[in-house]
């Protein structure tokens, strides 16, 4: 009986740790985006565009009835050396085309050579096997558009899988 009483606190901490781990399925922290909030310059000084990025939070394995969960790192890069660029929206869509989440309400900035990331946790199954991102952005005239890439990875036992995708400008 004394042994059981001594083990109760350990069991409680174990269960608490498991619960905390399950609740954290996305690394989306609105505070990070709020700190990047920007006001776009007025006038016609900005070139606007839109980029599509295919994403893979799950892939099929063995058959169409079995899927494998992946962790996705969506990398948003300002490849310009001297000027700030802006993202006006970052929308994440599921396999059926439904909006899963919008990452920020106001435009955000990226300083020269800066990179920000959106992480799709391997337990986040909301997007499914055909998830994707749609970004809207604005850059000062004559600058490079943002470089948008996805890196997807997972391991199981001694096996691992990883691959990348690159955004395609659609407008």
N, C-alpha and C positions, 0 to 999 in steps of 0.2 A: 504494500500500500504506500509506504514512504517513497518507494522508487517511482511509482506512478505520479505522486504529487510533485516530485522533483522534475519529472519529464513534462508536466503540463506547460510550464513557461516556454520550454523549447518548442513544443508542439504548437503553441499559440503563435510564437514568432515565425515559425515555418509557414503556417497558414496565412498569416498577415503578409509575409513576403510574396507568397503565391498570388494573393488577391491583388496586391499592388502591381505586380508584374502583368497580370491579365488586364488591368484597367488601362495601362499605358500602351495603346495600340497605334498611336500616331504621335510623332514628335512635333506636331503643329503647336507652336507657342505664339499666340497672338501678340504677346509683348514684343517679340522679335520684329514682327512686321510693323507694329506701331512705332517703334524706334526708328524705322526707315521711312516713315511717312514723308512724302514730298509734295510740293506744289509745283505743277508744271509751268514752265515759262509760257507767257502769253504770246499770241501771234502765230505766224507761220514758220517759226524757227525750228520746228520739230518735224521729223519724218516719222510717220506712224506705220506700224505693221502688225501682222498676226502670224504666229508660228504654232504648228501642230507638232506634238511629240507623242509617239506611241509609247505605252507603258505596259509593264507586265508584272502585276502583283501576284499573279498565279499563271502557271503554264500546265498544259496537259502532260501527263506521264502515263505510260503503259496503255492507256485507252482514253476515250472521251469521258469516261466516268470517274477518272481519278486525276486530281490536280496536285500540284506541288507549289507551295507558297514561297515567294521570293521577297527579299528586302530590296526596295528601290531607292536609289539616290538620284534625285532630279537636280541636276547641276545647272545653275543659271549664271552665266559669266559675261562680264563686261570686258571685251577683248581690246578696248581702246586704251591707249597710253595716257591720254590727257584729259578726257572729258567724261562727265557723269552721264549715265543713261537711265531710263525710267521704265518700269513695268507698270502697266495700268490695270492688268488683271492676270490671275493665274487660276484657271478653273480645271478641276479634276472630274472627269466623266467616267461612268461605269460602262460595262460591256453593252448594255442596252441603250446607251446614249443619255442616260439620266445624269444630271449634275449631282455628284457626290459631295463635293465641297468647293468653296471659293476661298482662297487663302488670304486675301486681304481686300478691304473695301475701298481704300484710297490708294493712289499711286505710291510706289516706293522707288527709291533710288539705288543705284549701284555705282560706287566710285570707280575710277579707272583701275583696271586689272582686278577688280573685286569679284568674288564668287559667293553666291548664297545657295543654299540647298534646301530642298523639300525632301523629307524622308517618308517613304511609305513602309511602315513596319511590316515584317513578315506575318504578323497576326492580323493585319488589316486586310480583310477580304471583301470590303465594300465595292471595290472596282471590278473584281472578277478577272477573267482571262483576256478580256479585250479592253482594258481601261486605257485612258489617254488623257493628255493635257492639251489645253488650248490657252495660249498666252497672247496678250496684247501688250505692245510696247511702243515707246517713243524715244527717238534719239535725235540729237542735234544734227542738222543737215550736214551731209558729207561724212558721217561717222559710220562705223560698222554696227550692224544690228547685234543683239545679244546672241551668244552661242548657247544653245539649249541642248543638253545631253542627258540621257538616262543610263545609269549603271545598275544592273540587276544581278543579285548574287544570293546564293543559298548553299548550305552544306547539309549533308545527311550522312552520318557515320564518317567514312573516309572518302566519300564522293562529294564533289562540289560542282557547281555550275555558275557561270558568270557570262554576261554579254552586255553590249551597249546598244543604245539607239541614239539617233541624232534628229533634232527638230527640222521640220521642213516649213519654209515660209509659204504661207497660203494667201497672203495679201500684203 
